[in-house]
Amino acid sequence: MSEPKRGFRGNKQALPTKPCVACGRPMTWRHAWAKNWAEVRYCSDACRKRPR
């Protein structure tokens, strides 16, 4: 029997990153952001609420 296919195997260096607009910290791609990664601008709710 063959093993089932597996996607992400723990190599976070292979995931895309981009800086947060508010604080400048690098954000690593998350599965929750898969559908709207192009629109993600902030790393957290705290950065979203902070004035620029």
Distance bins in CASP14 RR format, pairs under 12 A and 6 or more apart:
PFRMAT RR
TARGET T0000
AUTHOR 0000-0000-0000
RMODE 2
METHOD distances of the structure
MODEL  1
7 14 0 0 0 0 0 1 0 0 0 0 0
7 15 0 0 0 0 0 1 0 0 0 0 0
7 31 0 0 0 0 0 1 0 0 0 0 0
8 14 0 0 0 0 1 0 0 0 0 0 0
8 15 1 0 0 1 0 0 0 0 0 0 0
8 28 0 0 0 0 0 1 0 0 0 0 0
8 29 0 0 0 0 1 0 0 0 0 0 0
8 30 0 0 0 0 0 1 0 0 0 0 0
8 31 0 0 0 0 1 0 0 0 0 0 0
8 34 0 0 0 0 0 1 0 0 0 0 0
9 15 0 0 0 0 0 1 0 0 0 0 0
10 28 0 0 0 0 0 1 0 0 0 0 0
11 28 0 0 0 0 0 1 0 0 0 0 0
12 26 0 0 0 0 0 1 0 0 0 0 0
12 28 1 0 0 1 0 0 0 0 0 0 0
12 29 0 0 0 0 1 0 0 0 0 0 0
12 30 0 0 0 0 0 1 0 0 0 0 0
13 26 0 0 0 0 0 1 0 0 0 0 0
13 28 0 0 0 0 1 0 0 0 0 0 0
13 29 0 0 0 0 0 1 0 0 0 0 0
14 28 0 0 0 0 0 1 0 0 0 0 0
14 29 0 0 0 0 1 0 0 0 0 0 0
15 26 0 0 0 0 0 1 0 0 0 0 0
15 27 0 0 0 0 0 1 0 0 0 0 0
15 28 1 0 1 0 0 0 0 0 0 0 0
15 29 1 0 1 0 0 0 0 0 0 0 0
15 30 0 0 0 0 1 0 0 0 0 0 0
15 31 0 0 0 0 1 0 0 0 0 0 0
15 33 0 0 0 0 0 1 0 0 0 0 0
15 34 0 0 0 0 0 1 0 0 0 0 0
15 37 0 0 0 0 0 1 0 0 0 0 0
16 26 0 0 0 0 0 1 0 0 0 0 0
16 27 0 0 0 0 1 0 0 0 0 0 0
16 28 1 0 0 1 0 0 0 0 0 0 0
16 29 1 0 1 0 0 0 0 0 0 0 0
16 30 0 0 0 0 0 1 0 0 0 0 0
16 33 0 0 0 0 0 1 0 0 0 0 0
16 34 0 0 0 0 0 1 0 0 0 0 0
16 37 1 0 0 1 0 0 0 0 0 0 0
16 38 0 0 0 0 0 1 0 0 0 0 0
16 40 0 0 0 0 0 1 0 0 0 0 0
17 24 0 0 0 0 0 1 0 0 0 0 0
17 25 0 0 0 0 1 0 0 0 0 0 0
17 26 1 0 1 0 0 0 0 0 0 0 0
17 27 1 0 0 1 0 0 0 0 0 0 0
17 28 1 0 1 0 0 0 0 0 0 0 0
17 29 1 0 0 1 0 0 0 0 0 0 0
17 30 0 0 0 0 0 1 0 0 0 0 0
17 33 0 0 0 0 0 1 0 0 0 0 0
17 37 0 0 0 0 0 1 0 0 0 0 0
17 40 0 0 0 0 0 1 0 0 0 0 0
17 43 0 0 0 0 0 1 0 0 0 0 0
18 24 0 0 0 0 1 0 0 0 0 0 0
18 25 0 0 0 0 0 1 0 0 0 0 0
18 26 1 0 0 1 0 0 0 0 0 0 0
18 27 1 0 1 0 0 0 0 0 0 0 0
18 28 0 0 0 0 1 0 0 0 0 0 0
18 29 0 0 0 0 1 0 0 0 0 0 0
18 30 0 0 0 0 0 1 0 0 0 0 0
18 33 0 0 0 0 0 1 0 0 0 0 0
18 37 0 0 0 0 1 0 0 0 0 0 0
18 38 0 0 0 0 1 0 0 0 0 0 0
18 39 0 0 0 0 0 1 0 0 0 0 0
18 40 1 0 0 1 0 0 0 0 0 0 0
18 41 0 0 0 0 1 0 0 0 0 0 0
18 42 0 0 0 0 0 1 0 0 0 0 0
18 43 0 0 0 0 1 0 0 0 0 0 0
19 25 1 0 0 1 0 0 0 0 0 0 0
19 26 1 0 1 0 0 0 0 0 0 0 0
19 27 1 0 0 1 0 0 0 0 0 0 0
19 28 0 0 0 0 0 1 0 0 0 0 0
19 40 0 0 0 0 0 1 0 0 0 0 0
19 41 0 0 0 0 1 0 0 0 0 0 0
19 42 0 0 0 0 0 1 0 0 0 0 0
19 43 0 0 0 0 1 0 0 0 0 0 0
19 47 0 0 0 0 0 1 0 0 0 0 0
20 26 1 0 0 1 0 0 0 0 0 0 0
20 27 1 0 1 0 0 0 0 0 0 0 0
20 28 0 0 0 0 0 1 0 0 0 0 0
20 40 0 0 0 0 1 0 0 0 0 0 0
20 41 1 0 0 1 0 0 0 0 0 0 0
20 42 1 0 1 0 0 0 0 0 0 0 0
20 43 1 0 1 0 0 0 0 0 0 0 0
20 44 1 0 0 1 0 0 0 0 0 0 0
20 45 0 0 0 0 0 1 0 0 0 0 0
20 46 0 0 0 0 0 1 0 0 0 0 0
20 47 1 0 1 0 0 0 0 0 0 0 0
20 48 0 0 0 0 1 0 0 0 0 0 0
20 50 0 0 0 0 0 1 0 0 0 0 0
20 52 0 0 0 0 0 1 0 0 0 0 0
21 27 0 0 0 0 1 0 0 0 0 0 0
21 39 0 0 0 0 0 1 0 0 0 0 0
21 40 0 0 0 0 1 0 0 0 0 0 0
21 41 1 0 1 0 0 0 0 0 0 0 0
21 42 1 0 0 1 0 0 0 0 0 0 0
21 43 0 0 0 0 1 0 0 0 0 0 0
21 44 0 0 0 0 0 1 0 0 0 0 0
21 47 1 0 0 1 0 0 0 0 0 0 0
21 48 0 0 0 0 1 0 0 0 0 0 0
21 50 0 0 0 0 0 1 0 0 0 0 0
21 52 1 0 0 1 0 0 0 0 0 0 0
22 41 0 0 0 0 1 0 0 0 0 0 0
22 42 1 0 1 0 0 0 0 0 0 0 0
22 43 1 0 0 1 0 0 0 0 0 0 0
22 44 0 0 0 0 1 0 0 0 0 0 0
22 45 0 0 0 0 0 1 0 0 0 0 0
22 46 0 0 0 0 1 0 0 0 0 0 0
22 47 1 1 0 0 0 0 0 0 0 0 0
22 48 1 0 0 1 0 0 0 0 0 0 0
22 49 0 0 0 0 1 0 0 0 0 0 0
22 50 1 0 1 0 0 0 0 0 0 0 0
22 51 0 0 0 0 1 0 0 0 0 0 0
22 52 1 0 0 1 0 0 0 0 0 0 0
23 41 0 0 0 0 0 1 0 0 0 0 0
23 42 0 0 0 0 1 0 0 0 0 0 0
23 43 1 0 0 1 0 0 0 0 0 0 0
23 44 0 0 0 0 1 0 0 0 0 0 0
23 46 0 0 0 0 1 0 0 0 0 0 0
23 47 1 0 1 0 0 0 0 0 0 0 0
23 48 0 0 0 0 0 1 0 0 0 0 0
23 50 1 0 0 1 0 0 0 0 0 0 0
23 52 0 0 0 0 0 1 0 0 0 0 0
24 41 0 0 0 0 0 1 0 0 0 0 0
24 42 0 0 0 0 1 0 0 0 0 0 0
24 43 0 0 0 0 1 0 0 0 0 0 0
24 44 0 0 0 0 0 1 0 0 0 0 0
24 47 0 0 0 0 1 0 0 0 0 0 0
24 50 0 0 0 0 0 1 0 0 0 0 0
24 52 0 0 0 0 0 1 0 0 0 0 0
25 42 0 0 0 0 0 1 0 0 0 0 0
25 43 1 0 1 0 0 0 0 0 0 0 0
25 44 0 0 0 0 1 0 0 0 0 0 0
25 46 0 0 0 0 0 1 0 0 0 0 0
25 47 0 0 0 0 1 0 0 0 0 0 0
26 43 0 0 0 0 1 0 0 0 0 0 0
27 33 0 0 0 0 1 0 0 0 0 0 0
27 37 0 0 0 0 1 0 0 0 0 0 0
27 40 1 0 0 1 0 0 0 0 0 0 0
27 41 0 0 0 0 1 0 0 0 0 0 0
27 42 0 0 0 0 1 0 0 0 0 0 0
27 43 1 0 1 0 0 0 0 0 0 0 0
27 44 0 0 0 0 1 0 0 0 0 0 0
27 47 0 0 0 0 1 0 0 0 0 0 0
28 37 0 0 0 0 0 1 0 0 0 0 0
28 40 0 0 0 0 0 1 0 0 0 0 0
28 43 0 0 0 0 1 0 0 0 0 0 0
29 35 0 0 0 0 0 1 0 0 0 0 0
29 36 0 0 0 0 0 1 0 0 0 0 0
29 37 1 0 0 1 0 0 0 0 0 0 0
29 38 0 0 0 0 0 1 0 0 0 0 0
29 40 0 0 0 0 1 0 0 0 0 0 0
29 43 0 0 0 0 0 1 0 0 0 0 0
30 36 0 0 0 0 0 1 0 0 0 0 0
30 37 0 0 0 0 1 0 0 0 0 0 0
30 40 0 0 0 0 1 0 0 0 0 0 0
30 43 0 0 0 0 0 1 0 0 0 0 0
30 44 0 0 0 0 0 1 0 0 0 0 0
31 37 0 0 0 0 0 1 0 0 0 0 0
32 40 0 0 0 0 1 0 0 0 0 0 0
33 39 0 0 0 0 1 0 0 0 0 0 0
33 40 1 0 1 0 0 0 0 0 0 0 0
33 41 0 0 0 0 0 1 0 0 0 0 0
33 42 0 0 0 0 0 1 0 0 0 0 0
33 43 0 0 0 0 0 1 0 0 0 0 0
34 40 0 0 0 0 0 1 0 0 0 0 0
40 47 0 0 0 0 0 1 0 0 0 0 0
40 48 0 0 0 0 0 1 0 0 0 0 0
41 47 0 0 0 0 1 0 0 0 0 0 0
41 48 1 0 0 1 0 0 0 0 0 0 0
41 52 0 0 0 0 0 1 0 0 0 0 0
42 48 1 0 1 0 0 0 0 0 0 0 0
42 49 0 0 0 0 1 0 0 0 0 0 0
42 50 0 0 0 0 1 0 0 0 0 0 0
42 52 0 0 0 0 0 1 0 0 0 0 0
43 50 0 0 0 0 0 1 0 0 0 0 0
44 50 0 0 0 0 1 0 0 0 0 0 0
END
